[in-house]
Amino acid sequence: MTAAMAAEGDKAAVFERHRRRLFSLAYRMLGLVGDAEDAVQDAYLRWHRTDVASIQNPEAWLVTACTRICIDRLRQARIERQNYTGPWLPEPLIELEVQPEDPAGTADDLSMALLVVLERLTPAERAAWLLREAFDYDYPQIAAVLQKSEAACRQLVSRAAKHIRDEKPRFAADDAAVRRLTETFAAATRAGDAAAFAGLLAEDAMLWSDGGGKAAAALNVIHGADRIARFFAGVAPKQPKTLRRITARINGQPGWLLLDGQKPYLALALDIADGLVRNVFIMRNPDKLARLPAM
């Protein structure tokens, strides 16, 4: 093996050590697995074309490159998402079994509830908040990544944090209670009995349903416990009788998949806090259900 070939192998090995961290950042920025993978691949191509001999901190270089790629992609995607049919939800990350904790963040900063809030931030606010809160970067590091002053980065993080606090995404800590409530909620959806939802839903609960114009779904966010209960009562009789339910963790939150044979029908995640369902997220867009784990 030549020295040049060995050096290229070393470059690839260095990148692979950081690939998972880069994907974690890119997914939180973009909300789509394919787009996140493309951003990571673009970062790899930039790394591959760069003379890395003078780079003292490869991780910082790669995170910077990936963040800037994601900001550019997110700016381009905003117009497309504004014209999306119905509510836009992130592509779900689905685990049929609980996996070891993501070293780049907890389930809280992967939840649908938080990612929906992040979608309302500017790309720079989103990047600054994620680097600070999910990846524990200090302000000099954030300033270097975003090519802004430290004062400007503090303002970006502060504005993002205020918006997130105002939206108040909350999470339950009692796993046993969450499992019980999830099973009770699943039984109520199967029964299609609006009265069965009494005591399960917060009065100000919201339901998000993403069909992307390719599958039947509510075209607007549904607000309030009564309306959500009536929604489930209305759709339950219309679902195929052949559906099979599989319990899953979706973006670190409790939920389930419905399969019609081997074909995904929907993924549903619950945002639970204080013993009540605060948000219901339903993914029906088949494009966002294409990467299901093996059954």
Secondary structure in CASP SS format (residue, H / E / C, confidence):
PFRMAT SS
TARGET T0000
AUTHOR 0000-0000-0000
METHOD secondary structure of the structure
MODEL  1
M C 1.00
T C 1.00
A H 1.00
A H 1.00
M H 1.00
A H 1.00
A H 1.00
E H 1.00
G H 1.00
D H 1.00
K H 1.00
A H 1.00
A H 1.00
V H 1.00
F H 1.00
E H 1.00
R H 1.00
H H 1.00
R H 1.00
R H 1.00
R H 1.00
L H 1.00
F H 1.00
S H 1.00
L H 1.00
A H 1.00
Y H 1.00
R H 1.00
M H 1.00
L H 1.00
G C 1.00
L C 1.00
V H 1.00
G H 1.00
D H 1.00
A H 1.00
E H 1.00
D H 1.00
A H 1.00
V H 1.00
Q H 1.00
D H 1.00
A H 1.00
Y H 1.00
L H 1.00
R H 1.00
W H 1.00
H H 1.00
R H 1.00
T C 1.00
D C 1.00
V H 1.00
A H 1.00
S H 1.00
I C 1.00
Q C 1.00
N C 1.00
P H 1.00
E H 1.00
A H 1.00
W H 1.00
L H 1.00
V H 1.00
T H 1.00
A H 1.00
C H 1.00
T H 1.00
R H 1.00
I H 1.00
C H 1.00
I H 1.00
D H 1.00
R H 1.00
L H 1.00
R H 1.00
Q H 1.00
A H 1.00
R H 1.00
I H 1.00
E H 1.00
R H 1.00
Q H 1.00
N C 1.00
Y C 1.00
T C 1.00
G C 1.00
P C 1.00
W C 1.00
L C 1.00
P C 1.00
E C 1.00
P C 1.00
L C 1.00
I E 1.00
E E 1.00
L C 1.00
E C 1.00
V C 1.00
Q C 1.00
P C 1.00
E C 1.00
D C 1.00
P C 1.00
A C 1.00
G C 1.00
T C 1.00
A H 1.00
D H 1.00
D H 1.00
L H 1.00
S C 1.00
M H 1.00
A H 1.00
L H 1.00
L H 1.00
V H 1.00
V H 1.00
L H 1.00
E C 1.00
R C 1.00
L C 1.00
T C 1.00
P H 1.00
A H 1.00
E H 1.00
R H 1.00
A H 1.00
A H 1.00
W H 1.00
L H 1.00
L H 1.00
R H 1.00
E H 1.00
A H 1.00
F C 1.00
D C 1.00
Y C 1.00
D C 1.00
Y H 1.00
P H 1.00
Q H 1.00
I H 1.00
A H 1.00
A H 1.00
V H 1.00
L H 1.00
Q C 1.00
K C 1.00
S C 1.00
E H 1.00
A H 1.00
A H 1.00
C H 1.00
R H 1.00
Q H 1.00
L H 1.00
V H 1.00
S H 1.00
R H 1.00
A H 1.00
A H 1.00
K H 1.00
H H 1.00
I H 1.00
R H 1.00
D H 1.00
E H 1.00
K C 1.00
P C 1.00
R C 1.00
F C 1.00
A C 1.00
A C 1.00
D C 1.00
D H 1.00
A H 1.00
A H 1.00
V H 1.00
R H 1.00
R H 1.00
L H 1.00
T H 1.00
E H 1.00
T H 1.00
F H 1.00
A H 1.00
A H 1.00
A H 1.00
T H 1.00
R H 1.00
A H 1.00
G C 1.00
D C 1.00
A H 1.00
A H 1.00
A H 1.00
F H 1.00
A C 1.00
G C 1.00
L C 1.00
L E 1.00
A E 1.00
E E 1.00
D E 1.00
A E 1.00
M E 1.00
L E 1.00
W E 1.00
S E 1.00
D E 1.00
G C 1.00
G C 1.00
G C 1.00
K C 1.00
A C 1.00
A C 1.00
A C 1.00
A C 1.00
L C 1.00
N C 1.00
V C 1.00
I E 1.00
H E 1.00
G C 1.00
A H 1.00
D H 1.00
R H 1.00
I H 1.00
A H 1.00
R H 1.00
F H 1.00
F H 1.00
A H 1.00
G H 1.00
V H 1.00
A H 1.00
P H 1.00
K H 1.00
Q C 1.00
P C 1.00
K C 1.00
T C 1.00
L E 1.00
R E 1.00
R E 1.00
I E 1.00
T E 1.00
A E 1.00
R E 1.00
I E 1.00
N C 1.00
G C 1.00
Q E 1.00
P E 1.00
G E 1.00
W E 1.00
L E 1.00
L E 1.00
L E 1.00
D E 1.00
G C 1.00
Q C 1.00
K E 1.00
P E 1.00
Y E 1.00
L E 1.00
A E 1.00
L E 1.00
A E 1.00
L E 1.00
D E 1.00
I E 1.00
A E 1.00
D C 1.00
G C 1.00
L E 1.00
V E 1.00
R E 1.00
N E 1.00
V E 1.00
F E 1.00
I E 1.00
M E 1.00
R C 1.00
N C 1.00
P H 1.00
D H 1.00
K H 1.00
L H 1.00
A C 1.00
R C 1.00
L C 1.00
P C 1.00
A C 1.00
M C 1.00
END
